């Protein structure tokens, strides 16, 4: 079993973790109502997905 010889410094540990953070998720616009939606998701405002009506629009 491998055992580290020396303690990993805070600098080395943080440099290794620098790429682990989450990035900003991209959004696209709905083709029917131009609201921002996540890619590959149904628009919750109008209920369309890829130009077709999938869900009933939510009543507010």
PyMOL Python script that loads the backbone (N, CA, C, O; Angstrom):
from pymol import cmd

cmd.read_pdbstr("""\
ATOM      1  N   UNK A   1       0.839  -1.172   0.000  1.00  0.00           N
ATOM      2  CA  UNK A   1       0.000   0.000   0.000  1.00  0.00           C
ATOM      3  C   UNK A   1       0.889   1.241   0.000  1.00  0.00           C
ATOM      4  O   UNK A   1       1.827   1.346   0.789  1.00  0.00           O
ATOM      5  N   UNK A   2       0.580   2.176  -0.895  1.00  0.00           N
ATOM      6  CA  UNK A   2       1.396   3.382  -1.004  1.00  0.00           C
ATOM      7  C   UNK A   2       1.051   4.359   0.112  1.00  0.00           C
ATOM      8  O   UNK A   2      -0.118   4.629   0.389  1.00  0.00           O
ATOM      9  N   UNK A   3       2.085   4.876   0.737  1.00  0.00           N
ATOM     10  CA  UNK A   3       1.907   5.845   1.814  1.00  0.00           C
ATOM     11  C   UNK A   3       2.732   7.073   1.471  1.00  0.00           C
ATOM     12  O   UNK A   3       3.910   6.946   1.137  1.00  0.00           O
ATOM     13  N   UNK A   4       2.128   8.287   1.545  1.00  0.00           N
ATOM     14  CA  UNK A   4       2.907   9.487   1.226  1.00  0.00           C
ATOM     15  C   UNK A   4       4.038   9.701   2.232  1.00  0.00           C
ATOM     16  O   UNK A   4       3.865   9.511   3.436  1.00  0.00           O
ATOM     17  N   UNK A   5       5.196  10.099   1.709  1.00  0.00           N
ATOM     18  CA  UNK A   5       6.346  10.328   2.575  1.00  0.00           C
ATOM     19  C   UNK A   5       6.235  11.636   3.336  1.00  0.00           C
ATOM     20  O   UNK A   5       6.662  11.730   4.487  1.00  0.00           O
ATOM     21  N   UNK A   6       5.662  12.646   2.694  1.00  0.00           N
ATOM     22  CA  UNK A   6       5.551  13.967   3.321  1.00  0.00           C
ATOM     23  C   UNK A   6       4.117  14.453   3.217  1.00  0.00           C
ATOM     24  O   UNK A   6       3.352  14.008   2.362  1.00  0.00           O
ATOM     25  N   UNK A   7       3.770  15.372   4.103  1.00  0.00           N
ATOM     26  CA  UNK A   7       2.438  15.966   4.078  1.00  0.00           C
ATOM     27  C   UNK A   7       2.289  16.856   2.845  1.00  0.00           C
ATOM     28  O   UNK A   7       3.192  17.626   2.519  1.00  0.00           O
ATOM     29  N   UNK A   8       1.154  16.750   2.163  1.00  0.00           N
ATOM     30  CA  UNK A   8       0.900  17.614   1.005  1.00  0.00           C
ATOM     31  C   UNK A   8       0.585  19.019   1.515  1.00  0.00           C
ATOM     32  O   UNK A   8      -0.274  19.204   2.377  1.00  0.00           O
ATOM     33  N   UNK A   9       1.287  19.989   0.973  1.00  0.00           N
ATOM     34  CA  UNK A   9       1.093  21.363   1.432  1.00  0.00           C
ATOM     35  C   UNK A   9      -0.262  21.901   0.959  1.00  0.00           C
ATOM     36  O   UNK A   9      -0.861  21.370   0.024  1.00  0.00           O
ATOM     37  N   UNK A  10      -0.728  22.954   1.617  1.00  0.00           N
ATOM     38  CA  UNK A  10      -2.002  23.577   1.239  1.00  0.00           C
ATOM     39  C   UNK A  10      -1.953  24.096  -0.190  1.00  0.00           C
ATOM     40  O   UNK A  10      -2.952  24.052  -0.908  1.00  0.00           O
ATOM     41  N   UNK A  11      -0.798  24.585  -0.597  1.00  0.00           N
ATOM     42  CA  UNK A  11      -0.645  25.115  -1.948  1.00  0.00           C
ATOM     43  C   UNK A  11      -0.801  24.007  -2.990  1.00  0.00           C
ATOM     44  O   UNK A  11      -1.541  24.163  -3.961  1.00  0.00           O
ATOM     45  N   UNK A  12      -0.106  22.895  -2.787  1.00  0.00           N
ATOM     46  CA  UNK A  12      -0.199  21.778  -3.731  1.00  0.00           C
ATOM     47  C   UNK A  12      -1.610  21.198  -3.753  1.00  0.00           C
ATOM     48  O   UNK A  12      -2.130  20.872  -4.820  1.00  0.00           O
ATOM     49  N   UNK A  13      -2.225  21.070  -2.592  1.00  0.00           N
ATOM     50  CA  UNK A  13      -3.582  20.537  -2.508  1.00  0.00           C
ATOM     51  C   UNK A  13      -4.561  21.424  -3.255  1.00  0.00           C
ATOM     52  O   UNK A  13      -5.408  20.936  -4.003  1.00  0.00           O
ATOM     53  N   UNK A  14      -4.441  22.744  -3.048  1.00  0.00           N
ATOM     54  CA  UNK A  14      -5.362  23.679  -3.702  1.00  0.00           C
ATOM     55  C   UNK A  14      -5.100  23.781  -5.202  1.00  0.00           C
ATOM     56  O   UNK A  14      -6.033  23.984  -5.978  1.00  0.00           O
ATOM     57  N   UNK A  15      -3.837  23.642  -5.619  1.00  0.00           N
ATOM     58  CA  UNK A  15      -3.554  23.639  -7.054  1.00  0.00           C
ATOM     59  C   UNK A  15      -4.169  22.412  -7.725  1.00  0.00           C
ATOM     60  O   UNK A  15      -4.651  22.495  -8.855  1.00  0.00           O
ATOM     61  N   UNK A  16      -4.150  21.289  -7.039  1.00  0.00           N
ATOM     62  CA  UNK A  16      -4.761  20.080  -7.584  1.00  0.00           C
ATOM     63  C   UNK A  16      -6.283  20.235  -7.681  1.00  0.00           C
ATOM     64  O   UNK A  16      -6.891  19.739  -8.630  1.00  0.00           O
ATOM     65  N   UNK A  17      -6.889  20.901  -6.733  1.00  0.00           N
ATOM     66  CA  UNK A  17      -8.338  21.068  -6.698  1.00  0.00           C
ATOM     67  C   UNK A  17      -8.844  22.227  -7.557  1.00  0.00           C
ATOM     68  O   UNK A  17     -10.053  22.441  -7.639  1.00  0.00           O
ATOM     69  N   UNK A  18      -7.963  22.965  -8.185  1.00  0.00           N
ATOM     70  CA  UNK A  18      -8.373  24.168  -8.904  1.00  0.00           C
ATOM     71  C   UNK A  18      -9.293  23.874 -10.075  1.00  0.00           C
ATOM     72  O   UNK A  18     -10.045  24.757 -10.486  1.00  0.00           O
ATOM     73  N   UNK A  19      -9.263  22.658 -10.633  1.00  0.00           N
ATOM     74  CA  UNK A  19     -10.087  22.316 -11.785  1.00  0.00           C
ATOM     75  C   UNK A  19     -11.368  21.590 -11.387  1.00  0.00           C
ATOM     76  O   UNK A  19     -12.135  21.179 -12.257  1.00  0.00           O
ATOM     77  N   UNK A  20     -11.611  21.426 -10.098  1.00  0.00           N
ATOM     78  CA  UNK A  20     -12.764  20.660  -9.639  1.00  0.00           C
ATOM     79  C   UNK A  20     -14.032  21.487  -9.497  1.00  0.00           C
ATOM     80  O   UNK A  20     -15.102  20.922  -9.268  1.00  0.00           O
ATOM     81  N   UNK A  21     -13.948  22.801  -9.624  1.00  0.00           N
ATOM     82  CA  UNK A  21     -15.127  23.632  -9.410  1.00  0.00           C
ATOM     83  C   UNK A  21     -16.094  23.487 -10.574  1.00  0.00           C
ATOM     84  O   UNK A  21     -15.690  23.159 -11.690  1.00  0.00           O
ATOM     85  N   UNK A  22     -17.370  23.731 -10.310  1.00  0.00           N
ATOM     86  CA  UNK A  22     -18.394  23.641 -11.343  1.00  0.00           C
ATOM     87  C   UNK A  22     -18.394  24.904 -12.180  1.00  0.00           C
ATOM     88  O   UNK A  22     -18.189  26.005 -11.669  1.00  0.00           O
ATOM     89  N   UNK A  23     -18.623  24.734 -13.458  1.00  0.00           N
ATOM     90  CA  UNK A  23     -18.684  25.881 -14.351  1.00  0.00           C
ATOM     91  C   UNK A  23     -20.105  26.413 -14.452  1.00  0.00           C
ATOM     92  O   UNK A  23     -21.041  25.824 -13.911  1.00  0.00           O
ATOM     93  N   UNK A  24     -20.253  27.517 -15.139  1.00  0.00           N
ATOM     94  CA  UNK A  24     -21.566  28.106 -15.352  1.00  0.00           C
ATOM     95  C   UNK A  24     -22.294  27.283 -16.404  1.00  0.00           C
ATOM     96  O   UNK A  24     -21.755  27.015 -17.478  1.00  0.00           O
ATOM     97  N   UNK A  25     -23.526  26.884 -16.091  1.00  0.00           N
ATOM     98  CA  UNK A  25     -24.274  26.084 -17.052  1.00  0.00           C
ATOM     99  C   UNK A  25     -24.765  26.972 -18.187  1.00  0.00           C
ATOM    100  O   UNK A  25     -25.139  28.124 -17.971  1.00  0.00           O
ATOM    101  N   UNK A  26     -24.762  26.428 -19.384  1.00  0.00           N
ATOM    102  CA  UNK A  26     -25.183  27.184 -20.547  1.00  0.00           C
ATOM    103  C   UNK A  26     -26.695  27.127 -20.690  1.00  0.00           C
ATOM    104  O   UNK A  26     -27.325  26.139 -20.311  1.00  0.00           O
ATOM    105  N   UNK A  27     -27.266  28.170 -21.227  1.00  0.00           N
ATOM    106  CA  UNK A  27     -28.695  28.197 -21.484  1.00  0.00           C
ATOM    107  C   UNK A  27     -28.913  28.545 -22.943  1.00  0.00           C
ATOM    108  O   UNK A  27     -28.101  29.228 -23.567  1.00  0.00           O
ATOM    109  N   UNK A  28     -30.016  28.065 -23.470  1.00  0.00           N
ATOM    110  CA  UNK A  28     -30.414  28.429 -24.816  1.00  0.00           C
ATOM    111  C   UNK A  28     -31.781  29.084 -24.723  1.00  0.00           C
ATOM    112  O   UNK A  28     -32.386  29.115 -23.651  1.00  0.00           O
ATOM    113  N   UNK A  29     -32.269  29.605 -25.832  1.00  0.00           N
ATOM    114  CA  UNK A  29     -33.570  30.259 -25.808  1.00  0.00           C
ATOM    115  C   UNK A  29     -34.603  29.356 -26.442  1.00  0.00           C
ATOM    116  O   UNK A  29     -34.311  28.623 -27.387  1.00  0.00           O
ATOM    117  N   UNK A  30     -35.807  29.416 -25.919  1.00  0.00           N
ATOM    118  CA  UNK A  30     -36.919  28.632 -26.451  1.00  0.00           C
ATOM    119  C   UNK A  30     -37.284  29.192 -27.822  1.00  0.00           C
ATOM    120  O   UNK A  30     -37.331  30.407 -28.017  1.00  0.00           O
ATOM    121  N   UNK A  31     -37.541  28.291 -28.768  1.00  0.00           N
ATOM    122  CA  UNK A  31     -37.831  28.737 -30.132  1.00  0.00           C
ATOM    123  C   UNK A  31     -39.217  29.368 -30.261  1.00  0.00           C
ATOM    124  O   UNK A  31     -39.471  30.112 -31.209  1.00  0.00           O
ATOM    125  N   UNK A  32     -40.111  29.079 -29.321  1.00  0.00           N
ATOM    126  CA  UNK A  32     -41.464  29.626 -29.454  1.00  0.00           C
ATOM    127  C   UNK A  32     -41.710  30.853 -28.580  1.00  0.00           C
ATOM    128  O   UNK A  32     -42.443  31.754 -28.987  1.00  0.00           O
ATOM    129  N   UNK A  33     -41.111  30.909 -27.386  1.00  0.00           N
ATOM    130  CA  UNK A  33     -41.387  32.054 -26.506  1.00  0.00           C
ATOM    131  C   UNK A  33     -40.145  32.868 -26.164  1.00  0.00           C
ATOM    132  O   UNK A  33     -40.253  33.888 -25.483  1.00  0.00           O
ATOM    133  N   UNK A  34     -38.970  32.446 -26.619  1.00  0.00           N
ATOM    134  CA  UNK A  34     -37.693  33.148 -26.407  1.00  0.00           C
ATOM    135  C   UNK A  34     -37.312  33.292 -24.939  1.00  0.00           C
ATOM    136  O   UNK A  34     -36.584  34.218 -24.580  1.00  0.00           O
ATOM    137  N   UNK A  35     -37.791  32.392 -24.090  1.00  0.00           N
ATOM    138  CA  UNK A  35     -37.374  32.372 -22.689  1.00  0.00           C
ATOM    139  C   UNK A  35     -36.112  31.517 -22.569  1.00  0.00           C
ATOM    140  O   UNK A  35     -35.938  30.577 -23.346  1.00  0.00           O
ATOM    141  N   UNK A  36     -35.224  31.822 -21.610  1.00  0.00           N
ATOM    142  CA  UNK A  36     -34.028  30.985 -21.440  1.00  0.00           C
ATOM    143  C   UNK A  36     -34.394  29.624 -20.852  1.00  0.00           C
ATOM    144  O   UNK A  36     -35.136  29.549 -19.873  1.00  0.00           O
ATOM    145  N   UNK A  37     -33.879  28.560 -21.442  1.00  0.00           N
ATOM    146  CA  UNK A  37     -34.099  27.194 -20.968  1.00  0.00           C
ATOM    147  C   UNK A  37     -32.787  26.440 -21.013  1.00  0.00           C
ATOM    148  O   UNK A  37     -31.877  26.805 -21.757  1.00  0.00           O
ATOM    149  N   UNK A  38     -32.689  25.388 -20.217  1.00  0.00           N
ATOM    150  CA  UNK A  38     -31.518  24.528 -20.261  1.00  0.00           C
ATOM    151  C   UNK A  38     -31.573  23.693 -21.523  1.00  0.00           C
ATOM    152  O   UNK A  38     -32.661  23.329 -21.970  1.00  0.00           O
ATOM    153  N   UNK A  39     -30.419  23.376 -22.116  1.00  0.00           N
ATOM    154  CA  UNK A  39     -30.415  22.548 -23.321  1.00  0.00           C
ATOM    155  C   UNK A  39     -31.006  21.165 -23.030  1.00  0.00           C
ATOM    156  O   UNK A  39     -30.787  20.609 -21.954  1.00  0.00           O
ATOM    157  N   UNK A  40     -31.749  20.618 -23.981  1.00  0.00           N
ATOM    158  CA  UNK A  40     -32.361  19.296 -23.895  1.00  0.00           C
ATOM    159  C   UNK A  40     -33.400  19.209 -22.781  1.00  0.00           C
ATOM    160  O   UNK A  40     -33.606  18.133 -22.218  1.00  0.00           O
ATOM    161  N   UNK A  41     -34.057  20.318 -22.454  1.00  0.00           N
ATOM    162  CA  UNK A  41     -35.117  20.349 -21.460  1.00  0.00           C
ATOM    163  C   UNK A  41     -36.353  21.003 -22.064  1.00  0.00           C
ATOM    164  O   UNK A  41     -36.251  21.828 -22.972  1.00  0.00           O
ATOM    165  N   UNK A  42     -37.518  20.627 -21.551  1.00  0.00           N
ATOM    166  CA  UNK A  42     -38.773  21.229 -21.985  1.00  0.00           C
ATOM    167  C   UNK A  42     -38.866  22.624 -21.386  1.00  0.00           C
ATOM    168  O   UNK A  42     -38.510  22.828 -20.225  1.00  0.00           O
ATOM    169  N   UNK A  43     -39.340  23.579 -22.164  1.00  0.00           N
ATOM    170  CA  UNK A  43     -39.547  24.939 -21.670  1.00  0.00           C
ATOM    171  C   UNK A  43     -40.731  24.921 -20.715  1.00  0.00           C
ATOM    172  O   UNK A  43     -41.827  24.505 -21.093  1.00  0.00           O
ATOM    173  N   UNK A  44     -40.525  25.364 -19.494  1.00  0.00           N
ATOM    174  CA  UNK A  44     -41.596  25.347 -18.507  1.00  0.00           C
ATOM    175  C   UNK A  44     -42.568  26.503 -18.678  1.00  0.00           C
ATOM    176  O   UNK A  44     -43.663  26.475 -18.115  1.00  0.00           O
ATOM    177  N   UNK A  45     -42.192  27.508 -19.440  1.00  0.00           N
ATOM    178  CA  UNK A  45     -43.084  28.654 -19.657  1.00  0.00           C
ATOM    179  C   UNK A  45     -44.169  28.330 -20.676  1.00  0.00           C
ATOM    180  O   UNK A  45     -45.337  28.654 -20.458  1.00  0.00           O
ATOM    181  N   UNK A  46     -43.798  27.696 -21.784  1.00  0.00           N
ATOM    182  CA  UNK A  46     -44.781  27.436 -22.838  1.00  0.00           C
ATOM    183  C   UNK A  46     -45.018  25.946 -23.086  1.00  0.00           C
ATOM    184  O   UNK A  46     -45.997  25.583 -23.738  1.00  0.00           O
ATOM    185  N   UNK A  47     -44.134  25.069 -22.574  1.00  0.00           N
ATOM    186  CA  UNK A  47     -44.320  23.633 -22.717  1.00  0.00           C
ATOM    187  C   UNK A  47     -43.835  23.055 -24.022  1.00  0.00           C
ATOM    188  O   UNK A  47     -44.205  21.931 -24.360  1.00  0.00           O
ATOM    189  N   UNK A  48     -43.018  23.778 -24.776  1.00  0.00           N
ATOM    190  CA  UNK A  48     -42.521  23.288 -26.054  1.00  0.00           C
ATOM    191  C   UNK A  48     -41.150  22.658 -25.889  1.00  0.00           C
ATOM    192  O   UNK A  48     -40.364  23.055 -25.029  1.00  0.00           O
ATOM    193  N   UNK A  49     -40.876  21.654 -26.741  1.00  0.00           N
ATOM    194  CA  UNK A  49     -39.548  21.044 -26.832  1.00  0.00           C
ATOM    195  C   UNK A  49     -39.288  20.759 -28.292  1.00  0.00           C
ATOM    196  O   UNK A  49     -40.042  20.013 -28.919  1.00  0.00           O
ATOM    197  N   UNK A  50     -38.249  21.329 -28.841  1.00  0.00           N
ATOM    198  CA  UNK A  50     -37.855  21.194 -30.245  1.00  0.00           C
ATOM    199  C   UNK A  50     -39.008  21.530 -31.192  1.00  0.00           C
ATOM    200  O   UNK A  50     -39.214  20.853 -32.199  1.00  0.00           O
ATOM    201  N   UNK A  51     -39.758  22.583 -30.855  1.00  0.00           N
ATOM    202  CA  UNK A  51     -40.812  23.062 -31.730  1.00  0.00           C
ATOM    203  C   UNK A  51     -42.137  22.351 -31.584  1.00  0.00           C
ATOM    204  O   UNK A  51     -43.087  22.687 -32.290  1.00  0.00           O
ATOM    205  N   UNK A  52     -42.237  21.361 -30.678  1.00  0.00           N
ATOM    206  CA  UNK A  52     -43.480  20.627 -30.502  1.00  0.00           C
ATOM    207  C   UNK A  52     -44.034  20.863 -29.109  1.00  0.00           C
ATOM    208  O   UNK A  52     -43.273  20.989 -28.150  1.00  0.00           O
ATOM    209  N   UNK A  53     -45.344  20.924 -28.990  1.00  0.00           N
ATOM    210  CA  UNK A  53     -46.010  21.120 -27.694  1.00  0.00           C
ATOM    211  C   UNK A  53     -45.959  19.808 -26.932  1.00  0.00           C
ATOM    212  O   UNK A  53     -46.481  18.798 -27.403  1.00  0.00           O
ATOM    213  N   UNK A  54     -45.334  19.809 -25.757  1.00  0.00           N
ATOM    214  CA  UNK A  54     -45.186  18.607 -24.945  1.00  0.00           C
ATOM    215  C   UNK A  54     -46.030  18.703 -23.685  1.00  0.00           C
ATOM    216  O   UNK A  54     -46.737  17.757 -23.336  1.00  0.00           O
ATOM    217  N   UNK A  55     -45.961  19.835 -23.001  1.00  0.00           N
ATOM    218  CA  UNK A  55     -46.669  20.033 -21.741  1.00  0.00           C
ATOM    219  C   UNK A  55     -47.658  21.174 -21.864  1.00  0.00           C
ATOM    220  O   UNK A  55     -47.510  22.044 -22.722  1.00  0.00           O
ATOM    221  N   UNK A  56     -48.667  21.170 -21.006  1.00  0.00           N
ATOM    222  CA  UNK A  56     -49.533  22.325 -20.916  1.00  0.00           C
ATOM    223  C   UNK A  56     -48.786  23.437 -20.203  1.00  0.00           C
ATOM    224  O   UNK A  56     -48.033  23.176 -19.265  1.00  0.00           O
ATOM    225  N   UNK A  57     -48.985  24.669 -20.637  1.00  0.00           N
ATOM    226  CA  UNK A  57     -48.299  25.807 -20.004  1.00  0.00           C
ATOM    227  C   UNK A  57     -48.830  25.971 -18.590  1.00  0.00           C
ATOM    228  O   UNK A  57     -50.013  25.751 -18.331  1.00  0.00           O
ATOM    229  N   UNK A  58     -47.943  26.360 -17.671  1.00  0.00           N
ATOM    230  CA  UNK A  58     -48.369  26.514 -16.286  1.00  0.00           C
ATOM    231  C   UNK A  58     -49.246  27.745 -16.145  1.00  0.00           C
ATOM    232  O   UNK A  58     -48.968  28.790 -16.733  1.00  0.00           O
ATOM    233  N   UNK A  59     -50.282  27.618 -15.379  1.00  0.00           N
ATOM    234  CA  UNK A  59     -51.242  28.705 -15.169  1.00  0.00           C
ATOM    235  C   UNK A  59     -50.823  29.522 -13.966  1.00  0.00           C
ATOM    236  O   UNK A  59     -50.657  28.975 -12.876  1.00  0.00           O
ATOM    237  N   UNK A  60     -50.648  30.829 -14.145  1.00  0.00           N
ATOM    238  CA  UNK A  60     -50.259  31.686 -13.026  1.00  0.00           C
ATOM    239  C   UNK A  60     -51.316  32.719 -12.767  1.00  0.00           C
ATOM    240  O   UNK A  60     -51.170  33.537 -11.859  1.00  0.00           O
TER     241      UNK A  60
END
""", "prot")
cmd.dss("prot")
cmd.show_as("cartoon", "prot")
cmd.util.cbc("prot")
cmd.orient("prot")
